[in-house]
Amino acid sequence: MNIEIRTLAIATVAALGIVAGAAGARAADQDIVETAAAAGQFKTLAAALNEAGLVSTLKGSGPFTVFAPTDAAFAKLPAGTVENLLKPENKDKLTAILTYHVVPGRVMAADVAKLQEAKTVNGKTLNVSTKGSGVMVNDANVTQTNIAASNGIIHVVDTVILPPNN
């Protein structure tokens, strides 16, 4: 009886590993935009990418590394900020903010931890630092890493990273 339970437990763990591996493979078949949309926690980011006209870019061949702020990160901005940024007259400012979250190339978490800075698609530089076992990008904590997409990598951040004004 004990051997049967152990065998069943091993088979269950193996089956979960196969399912998890298949889910990861499916995610890598989707581009950054599709992967973020499927995660369900990037609705505000998706709306902002659409308003800024950046969806087709992030569906492109890349590779890109995106430090993706969650809906909760956008909610931390002062009241009315997101609504204001989504207005057509603020498209340039919105684009500057969003492209500040994107680094050319596929930068895995192990590589991010070794960096002190990274040049973004908008031309400005992000500061990268380690704090304990975590990584910070400017003032944002990286909360999840290495979400694979067919055209890059997504790292989740808990704060919208605003580019310097200069």
Backbone hydrogen bonds, N-H to C=O, Kabsch-Sander energy under -0.5 kcal/mol:
donor,donor_aa,acceptor,acceptor_aa,energy
5,I,1,M,-2.0
6,R,2,N,-2.2
7,T,3,I,-2.6
8,L,4,E,-2.5
9,A,5,I,-2.6
10,I,6,R,-2.5
11,A,7,T,-2.5
12,T,8,L,-2.3
13,V,9,A,-2.4
14,A,10,I,-2.5
15,A,11,A,-2.4
16,L,12,T,-2.5
17,G,13,V,-2.2
18,I,14,A,-2.1
19,V,15,A,-2.4
20,A,16,L,-2.9
21,G,17,G,-2.4
22,A,18,I,-2.2
23,A,19,V,-2.3
24,G,20,A,-2.2
25,A,21,G,-2.0
26,R,22,A,-2.4
27,A,23,A,-2.2
28,A,24,G,-1.9
29,D,25,A,-0.7
29,D,26,R,-1.0
30,Q,27,A,-1.4
32,I,58,L,-0.6
33,V,58,L,-0.6
35,T,31,D,-2.8
36,A,32,I,-2.5
37,A,33,V,-2.4
38,A,34,E,-2.2
39,A,35,T,-1.2
40,G,36,A,-0.8
40,G,37,A,-0.7
46,A,42,F,-2.6
47,A,43,K,-2.2
48,A,44,T,-2.5
49,L,45,L,-2.9
50,N,46,A,-2.1
51,E,47,A,-2.5
52,A,48,A,-2.4
53,G,49,L,-0.6
53,G,50,N,-1.0
54,L,49,L,-2.6
55,V,49,L,-0.8
58,L,54,L,-2.3
59,K,55,V,-0.9
60,G,57,T,-1.4
64,F,151,N,-1.9
65,T,103,V,-2.7
66,V,153,I,-2.7
67,F,65,T,-0.5
67,F,101,H,-3.1
68,A,66,V,-1.1
68,A,155,H,-2.1
70,T,157,V,-1.3
71,D,41,Q,-2.2
74,F,70,T,-2.0
75,A,71,D,-2.0
76,K,72,A,-0.8
76,K,73,A,-0.8
77,L,74,F,-1.4
81,T,78,P,-2.2
84,N,80,G,-2.2
85,L,81,T,-2.6
86,L,82,V,-1.9
87,K,84,N,-1.3
90,N,87,K,-2.2
91,K,88,P,-1.5
94,L,90,N,-2.6
95,T,91,K,-2.8
96,A,92,D,-2.2
97,I,93,K,-2.1
98,L,94,L,-2.7
99,T,95,T,-2.8
100,Y,96,A,-0.8
101,H,98,L,-1.6
102,V,99,T,-1.0
103,V,65,T,-3.0
105,G,63,P,-2.8
107,V,105,G,-0.8
108,M,106,R,-0.7
111,D,108,M,-0.8
112,V,108,M,-2.4
113,A,109,A,-2.3
114,K,111,D,-1.0
115,L,111,D,-0.6
115,L,112,V,-1.5
118,A,126,L,-1.9
120,T,124,K,-3.0
121,V,99,T,-0.8
121,V,102,V,-2.9
122,N,99,T,-1.0
123,G,120,T,-1.7
126,L,118,A,-3.1
128,V,116,Q,-2.7
129,S,136,M,-2.5
131,K,134,G,-2.7
134,G,131,K,-2.2
136,M,129,S,-3.5
137,V,140,A,-2.7
138,N,127,N,-3.0
138,N,136,M,-0.5
140,A,137,V,-2.4
142,V,135,V,-2.8
143,T,141,N,-0.7
143,T,156,V,-2.5
144,Q,156,V,-1.1
147,I,154,I,-2.5
148,A,146,N,-0.9
149,A,152,G,-2.4
150,S,30,Q,-3.4
152,G,149,A,-1.3
153,I,64,F,-2.3
154,I,147,I,-2.0
155,H,66,V,-3.0
156,V,144,Q,-2.4
157,V,68,A,-2.3
158,D,141,N,-1.7
160,V,73,A,-0.5
162,L,160,V,-0.6
